[in-house]
Amino acid sequence: MVQYFDPNYLLGEFRLFSLPHIIALLVVAALNVIMVLALKRVNSEKVNKYFCYILSFILLAQELSLNIWYICVGKWSVGHHLPLHLCGLAVVLSPIMLIGKKKLLYELFYFWGMGGAIQSILTPDNAYGFPHYRILQTFVSHGAIIMAIIYMTFIEGYRPTFKSLIKTFVITNIYMGVIAVFNLLVGGNYLFICGPPETPTLIDFLIQVFGPWPWYIIGLEIIGIISFLVYYSPFLIKDLVTKIKERRSSQPV
């Protein structure tokens, strides 16, 4: 059991879309479907409140456990292990969104969470194989972010707008500028804007297309815009369909 927490016990190199990886993805998807169906069927504000507290506890507890693990194995550092990646911010601030029902946080985390967390479980920045603690923690943290966003969207009825898309893009770029300065001060690589992660990710493809640092950051910007538009598109289509129906119903027969 102890070996599953050993930083040198990789259990074999992590392989994208291997059977364990596919099973983990299916579990995340299934939990979100079950959550929506169950909470809609119960339809209780009290149950929803308890669910928010439980999910908030999971988000914070797994983040705390990760930092404890890094400290115990002697790898924790200011430059790499603060929750300053977009998903890290979503983890520590999602409890405020869930319990306080903060619209701005929802708008940010909808685009950050759906884009970043889904990408993180599809192509994890992780060298550890299943069932090592680190790969399980990766799926718990990012899966919980996705669940928080799905909950706010389908249970609480929140939704992004085009204005929130623009707002999120502007805030994200301002945040990137702040983090770039912080990276220089502490020798970090938060948001991977100072270099690619060590394990294979989408950034490797961007390097092939745009070139090495800093040129691949242009690709990150483009991917970010495309990602935002993709995750906003279901709501855009819904709005267009609603407007068409309203126009048809208002026309005289």
Secondary structure, 3 states (H helix, E strand, C coil): CHHHHCCCCCCCCCCCCCHHHHHHHHHHHHHHHHHHHHHHHHCCHHHHHHHHHHHHHHHHHHHHHHHHHHHHCCCCCCCCCCCCCHHHHHHHHHHHHHHHCCHHHHHHHHHHHHHHHHHHHHCCCCCCCCCCHHHHHHHHHHHHHHHHHHHHHHCCCCCCCHHHHHHHHHHHHHHHHHHHHHHHHHCCCHHHCCCCCCCCCHHHHHHHHHCCCCCHHHHHHHHHHHHHHHHHHHHHHHHHHHHHHHHHHHCCC
